[in-house]
């Protein structure tokens, strides 16, 4: 029978861990240290090489770290973006971080920019032509605004005629919307409601100006 190890939970009770779970917990602590000192997103391949583990073990370790940070309500979260992971501040603490750094709480986006952002977030990577095919209007200014705010970036070129530029959302996009991965994106109708509210706010602001 495999030897089991015990670990204290946040409420002081003990839980038994298998050797595999114990390894995941130890690797999670190492990953947290690596992400902290790197100050940048790390590729999963880079972590596998540093830790000398396979993808399954890495995935379990990342899940252990993510669970620990959320369960103990730590001030940082593990963020996933494609093949990259990084540590970010907890979204519920955003206003304190913004106050410290002198940053605005939210990006001021027009309804056109929000609509463009919605298209990109759900269809990424996507070309300018594909964005405009969905919206039915020119999206040059909206796209430029999103890039300026750091919410969207160029990620390569499509393997089609003319090799048009592909656009995807950034880690700043996830941070702004309080997400740790694209899998947490709301359903389309929820985001549409958010866009509608923002559009109404913008219109009210113009009316009161």
C-alpha positions, 0 to 999 in steps of 0.5 A: 500500500502506498504511503500517505502524507498529511497536510494541514488545510486552511481551517486547521484540519488534516487531509491525507495526500498520496505521493502524487499529490504531495509531489504536485504540492511541492512542485506548485510551490516551486512554480510559484517561486519561478513565476515570482522571480521571473516577473514575466509569463513563462511558457509551459514548455519552459516549466517542463524543462526546468522541473524535468516533468511531463505535461500531465505532472505540470498540469496537476501542479498548476492546478494545485497552485491555482487551487491553493491561491484561490482557497486561501484567498491569496492576493495573487492568482495564476493566469493562463494565456495559451501556452503561458502562465503568470502570476497576477493580482487578485481581481478583487484587489484591483482598486487598491493596486490601481490607487498605488500605481496611479492607474485608472480603474477601467479602460474608457472604451467606446461601444465600437471598441467593446464590440470589436473586443467581444469578436476578438475574444471569442474568435481569436486569433482573428484577422481584421477582415473577419472582425469586420465581416462579423460587425459589418463596419470598418473596425480600424479605429476600434482595433487601434484603440484596443491595441493602444490600451494593451487589450489586443495584440498582433500574434502572427499572420494567417496562412491565406492569400496576402497573409493578413495579420492575426489579432488576439487578446492579451493578459491585460484583457484577462486582468481587466475583466477579472479572468484567469483564463479564456475558459472563464469568458462569459456566455455571449449573451452576458457579454452582449449585456455588458456591451449594451450597458457600456454603450448606454453609459457612454451615451448618457455621458455625452448627453450630460456633457 
